[in-house]
Amino acid sequence: MSGFTDLVASSLQIAPEAVTEELRYNSIPEWDSVAHMALVAELEDAYDIMLDTDDIVDMSSVAKIREILKKYDVEV
């Protein structure tokens, strides 16, 4: 488990084991638009960044979130 995995799990209120690269926005009831914004807030707080609106919209999966965070020099 990584801090990133735990952060995503905590934000979405799911088990860390459920956080996979393939997990997608709206693919589970827990990852709806409200949870998406909570996840964004958690990411911004944890990594001390301010995500661009386009990046927030593009966060369609766990794999995509990792890719976007790299743009902000965050390695997870």
Residue pairs with C-beta under 8 A, 6 or more apart in sequence:
1 16
2 76
3 46
3 76
4 66
4 76
5 16
5 19
6 16
7 42
7 43
7 46
8 19
8 23
8 39
8 62
8 65
9 15
9 16
9 18
9 19
10 42
11 35
11 38
11 39
11 42
12 19
12 28
12 30
12 31
12 35
12 39
13 30
13 35
14 28
14 30
18 28
19 62
20 62
21 61
21 62
21 63
21 66
22 61
22 62
22 63
23 31
23 61
23 62
24 31
24 60
24 61
24 62
25 31
25 36
25 59
25 60
25 61
26 32
31 39
36 56
36 59
39 59
40 51
40 56
40 59
43 49
43 51
43 65
43 69
44 50
44 51
47 69
47 72
47 74
49 69
49 72
49 74
51 68
51 72
55 68
55 71
58 64
58 68
59 65
59 68
66 76
69 75
69 76
